[in-house]
Amino acid sequence: MRIPKEIKYAGHTYKVRQPTIISPKEAKKKRVSYFGQVNFQKQVIKLRSSEPQTQKEQSLMHELIHIVDHHNKGGLKEEQVEYLAKDLYAILKSNKVIE
């Protein structure tokens, strides 16, 4: 799957960036790193460039679920987003919907 430079959804255009490091403030406190991140105000999706292509694809799926949830005021928990992203990615990949 090609990682696009931007994603359009519900009248918004999110730019997709691939920095080397993603370290939001909460990650620094918890000493963890992220594979991806979305900033709703700036409309930017970040995917860590050093990850394998499959991880970036799954991270993009994860961030897109966050975007859909945010715009629909769904209130999904992080664990639910993670399960949805992994399973949806697995379905699409194993059925060759995405290469």
N, C-alpha and C positions, 0 to 999 in steps of 0.2 A: 504494500500500500504506500502510495506517495504521501508524504506529510505536506499538506498545503501550507502556503504562506499566510492564508487567511481563511476564516470560516464565517459564513453568513448564517445567522439564525434570528428569527423573529424581528427583523428590521435592524439588527445590530451586526456589525462586522468586527470579529475578533481577530487580531493579528496573532500569528503563531511564530514564536521565537524559539531558538534552540541554543541557549547559553550553556557554557561549560558547567557552571554551578548554579543551583537554585537553593537559596538559603533564606527563606522568610524568617522573620523575627522569632516566631514560635519554634522553628526548627533549631535555631541557635540555643534557645533555652533548654530544649529537650535533647540536644546533641544528636539529632537525626538529620538525614538529608532526604530530599524529595526527588521523585522521578519527574513530576510535573506539578504545575500550579496554574491557577486561573485568577486573574484580577478582574472583577466585574466592573469596577469603576473605570479602569483604564482600557478595558476590553482587550486584554492580552492573555494569551495562553503561552506558558513556558514549558518546554520539554527539554530535559537534560541531554545535551548533544553527545555526551560520552557513552550513553547507553546503547545496547544493541537495537537494531531496527525494530524487532518484535516488541521490545519493551517500550520504545517510543510510540509505537502504534497502540499498544494497550493503554499507555498513559494518556494519549490523545483521547481515546474512548472514555477513559475515566473523567477527564476534564470536561468533555462534552456532556456527560451525564450530570456533572455539577452545574453546567450552564443551563441545561433544560430544567433541572430541579429548581435552580435559583429563579428563573424567569416564571416558573409556574408555582412558586412558593410551596414546593412540595415538602421540604423539611426532611429529606433523606439523611440518615446518619452516614458517617464516613465508611463504616463497615458495609452498609447496604450498597453504597456507590461502588466500593471495591468489588463486591460479589457480582453486581450487575455488569461492570466493565469487564471483568475476567471472563464471565460466562458468555456475554454477548460477543466478545472478541473470539473466544474459542469456537463458538457456533459459526461465525462468519469465516474464520480461518479454515476450519476443518471441512466446510462445505464449499471452499474455494470462491466465496463471494469476494474476499480480499486475498490477494496473493502474498 
